[in-house]
Amino acid sequence: MNQRSLFVVKLGGALLDDSAALAATIDSICALHTARPGSVIVVHGGGSSVDRHLARLGMPTEKRDGIRLTPPDQMIEISAVLSGRVNATIVAELLARGSSAVGLSLADGFLTSSITTTRYSFNPGRVGEVVSGDAKLVHTLLHAGFLPIISSVAVDAGGDLLNVNADDAAAAIARIVGATRLIFLTDVSGVLDQDGALISQITASDVATLIEQGVIYGGMIPKINNALATATETGVCVVIAGWRDKNILARLAEGESVGSTILPPSIASLHTTQSTLSR
């Protein structure tokens, strides 16, 4: 295993509801795991599956500011879907392709320490945030050649289940394990400019300009803002890339420029300095 290459791949959204998209993504993950065993971790959500399950039970789904309000009586059902059905499906697909996947939650082996979040002006219920963690279990699995598949379900100090936003969960795992890249796989190849060309690197100042110019718009705005916040918080480069190329992750591991990379401020400033000195 190349100790300097550790990728956290976040799966979620429509990707998990599209069988063709999921199959292509699983192929991509398998390609990287085969080329570099022990170099990839998958973190996933599954909000649409949760919505459908709660509807079958006659339980309401309510969101505020993009956050799922999670009453205590719904948390066990949410856990059943995310750590059960969705996690097991991803693991099964990987095992069928010969990848030694292992299903986990954020809580297993003290991987994370989580609390009920206090970041919102409203009470979201059993919504958690990761405050610290211990990467021992994940690194033990990685060194043995396993592929951890982690659901976004956590546990607080009292042993009660918490629902963690999957993007936040992926960012926390990237920070805890010391990842070199955090990758959000989507149905687009990355961020495109006015001419449809891929923008390979993006800084905080670029984001503001691209939004103002209308290059980044609609649903890409929250995605890019979240990626920037993650890069800033973790110091890890965040890549937004398309899942359609099944070799996308292997290409990234080989150092190819893939998708759009959002640079954390520390790296962005270094690039600026190097560019200035080279003039």
ChimeraX attribute file (.defattr): number of C-alpha atoms within 10 A of each C-alpha:
attribute: neighborCount
match mode: 1-to-1
recipient: residues
	/A:1	14
	/A:2	10
	/A:3	10
	/A:4	10
	/A:5	16
	/A:6	22
	/A:7	23
	/A:8	25
	/A:9	23
	/A:10	23
	/A:11	24
	/A:12	19
	/A:13	15
	/A:14	15
	/A:15	19
	/A:16	22
	/A:17	14
	/A:18	11
	/A:19	11
	/A:20	12
	/A:21	18
	/A:22	20
	/A:23	19
	/A:24	18
	/A:25	25
	/A:26	19
	/A:27	22
	/A:28	21
	/A:29	25
	/A:30	27
	/A:31	20
	/A:32	23
	/A:33	23
	/A:34	16
	/A:35	14
	/A:36	17
	/A:37	20
	/A:38	27
	/A:39	26
	/A:40	25
	/A:41	26
	/A:42	23
	/A:43	26
	/A:44	27
	/A:45	28
	/A:46	24
	/A:47	21
	/A:48	14
	/A:49	18
	/A:50	21
	/A:51	17
	/A:52	14
	/A:53	16
	/A:54	17
	/A:55	12
	/A:56	10
	/A:57	10
	/A:58	9
	/A:59	14
	/A:60	12
	/A:61	15
	/A:62	13
	/A:63	11
	/A:64	11
	/A:65	8
	/A:66	8
	/A:67	13
	/A:68	19
	/A:69	20
	/A:70	20
	/A:71	15
	/A:72	14
	/A:73	11
	/A:74	19
	/A:75	19
	/A:76	14
	/A:77	17
	/A:78	23
	/A:79	21
	/A:80	16
	/A:81	23
	/A:82	23
	/A:83	24
	/A:84	16
	/A:85	14
	/A:86	21
	/A:87	24
	/A:88	19
	/A:89	13
	/A:90	21
	/A:91	21
	/A:92	17
	/A:93	17
	/A:94	21
	/A:95	15
	/A:96	10
	/A:97	12
	/A:98	12
	/A:99	21
	/A:100	21
	/A:101	24
	/A:102	18
	/A:103	19
	/A:104	23
	/A:105	24
	/A:106	28
	/A:107	21
	/A:108	15
	/A:109	14
	/A:110	17
	/A:111	22
	/A:112	24
	/A:113	18
	/A:114	25
	/A:115	22
	/A:116	22
	/A:117	18
	/A:118	12
	/A:119	10
	/A:120	10
	/A:121	6
	/A:122	10
	/A:123	15
	/A:124	20
	/A:125	18
	/A:126	23
	/A:127	25
	/A:128	27
	/A:129	22
	/A:130	23
	/A:131	11
	/A:132	16
	/A:133	19
	/A:134	15
	/A:135	17
	/A:136	14
	/A:137	13
	/A:138	24
	/A:139	16
	/A:140	12
	/A:141	16
	/A:142	19
	/A:143	14
	/A:144	13
	/A:145	20
	/A:146	21
	/A:147	27
	/A:148	24
	/A:149	25
	/A:150	28
	/A:151	30
	/A:152	26
	/A:153	28
	/A:154	29
	/A:155	24
	/A:156	18
	/A:157	10
	/A:158	7
	/A:159	9
	/A:160	14
	/A:161	23
	/A:162	28
	/A:163	29
	/A:164	27
	/A:165	19
	/A:166	22
	/A:167	21
	/A:168	18
	/A:169	26
	/A:170	29
	/A:171	27
	/A:172	22
	/A:173	28
	/A:174	26
	/A:175	22
	/A:176	19
	/A:177	19
	/A:178	18
	/A:179	23
	/A:180	19
	/A:181	22
	/A:182	29
	/A:183	27
	/A:184	23
	/A:185	23
	/A:186	20
	/A:187	13
	/A:188	14
	/A:189	19
	/A:190	23
	/A:191	22
	/A:192	17
	/A:193	14
	/A:194	11
	/A:195	7
	/A:196	9
	/A:197	10
	/A:198	15
	/A:199	16
	/A:200	16
	/A:201	18
	/A:202	20
	/A:203	18
	/A:204	18
	/A:205	10
	/A:206	12
	/A:207	18
	/A:208	13
	/A:209	13
	/A:210	18
	/A:211	15
	/A:212	11
	/A:213	12
	/A:214	12
	/A:215	18
	/A:216	21
	/A:217	13
	/A:218	10
	/A:219	8
	/A:220	15
	/A:221	17
	/A:222	12
	/A:223	15
	/A:224	24
	/A:225	15
	/A:226	16
	/A:227	25
	/A:228	23
	/A:229	18
	/A:230	25
	/A:231	27
	/A:232	19
	/A:233	14
	/A:234	20
	/A:235	20
	/A:236	23
	/A:237	23
	/A:238	32
	/A:239	27
	/A:240	24
	/A:241	23
	/A:242	22
	/A:243	25
	/A:244	20
	/A:245	14
	/A:246	19
	/A:247	18
	/A:248	24
	/A:249	28
	/A:250	19
	/A:251	16
	/A:252	18
	/A:253	21
	/A:254	11
	/A:255	9
	/A:256	11
	/A:257	14
	/A:258	21
	/A:259	25
	/A:260	22
	/A:261	25
	/A:262	30
	/A:263	24
	/A:264	23
	/A:265	19
	/A:266	12
	/A:267	17
	/A:268	18
	/A:269	13
	/A:270	11
	/A:271	13
	/A:272	10
	/A:273	11
	/A:274	11
	/A:275	10
	/A:276	9
	/A:277	8
	/A:278	6
	/A:279	5
